[in-house]
Amino acid sequence: MEVLHFIFGVFGNATALFLFLAPTITFTRIIRSKSTEQFSGIPYVMTLLNCLLSAWYGLPFVSKNNLLVSTINGTGAGIETIYVLIFIFYAPKTEKARILGLFACVLTVFSAVALISLFALHGNGRKLFCGLAATIFSIIMYASPLSIMRLVIKTKSVEFMPFFLSLFVFLCGTSWFVYGLLGRDAFVAIPNGFGCGLGFMQLILYSIYRNNKGSGEAKKPTSNGTVEMGAEKPHQEKPTNAKLPHLEHV
């Protein structure tokens, strides 16, 4: 059991790392154009909070045998911080202020959770408090692809739902779901079971609509999976759908 627990944790680290790195396509575009265009910075800030809380939960003095949870989420927190800083640098003034404010809120929430758990709670109370906080934000992150799934059903096209992204959402959720079951940790198993189900639903939708060309309406996907409707100019390149389906609680 311990060997299987470790193996699924390592596999979960690998698949989660792929998901954390997926938005590099979006940020390469932002840096080249020196503009955030129609992309939203909110998913990256919220995913940062999810990573920080999950990394804290995985530390030995909070929960036992979850160090692999901390390693990947600590890495994810570093990656998401870079994304957020790049977004703030290139965002227009109004959006810059909004993301900066949200970023400050994220750091405040994480600091509050960490300090309360460190100085006011001990043992199971500390694990319960940190686990609930991480689980809530993890489920929120996993729910983010619902809008793009609705778009697929509406347009009967998977243009904005890349197969490999959906596949790794499923693999990552499944890996950490099994990891949580083997470790008898509901705070890891429950949100990732939810993510596993959503990933599976995405794969089913892909198999149904993969050969369809869709409705032909011009749509601009943003990084959080929403789509802006409107006529698209012929010379414009459609933004890459590099949202984090992310949100991964690992």
Secondary structure, 3 states (H helix, E strand, C coil): CHHHHHHHHHHHHHHHHHHHHCCHHHHHHHHHHCCCCCCCCHHHHHHHHHHHHHHHHCCCCCCCCCHHHHHHHHHHHHHHHHHHHHHHHHCCHHHHHHHHHHHHHHHHHHHHHHHHHHHCCCHHHHHHHHHHHHHHHHHHHHHCCHHHHHHHHHHCCCCCCCHHHHHHHHHHHHHHHHHHHHCCCHHHHHHHHHHHHHHHHHHHHHHHHCCCCCCCCCEEECCCCCEEECCCCCCCCCCCCCCCCCCCCC
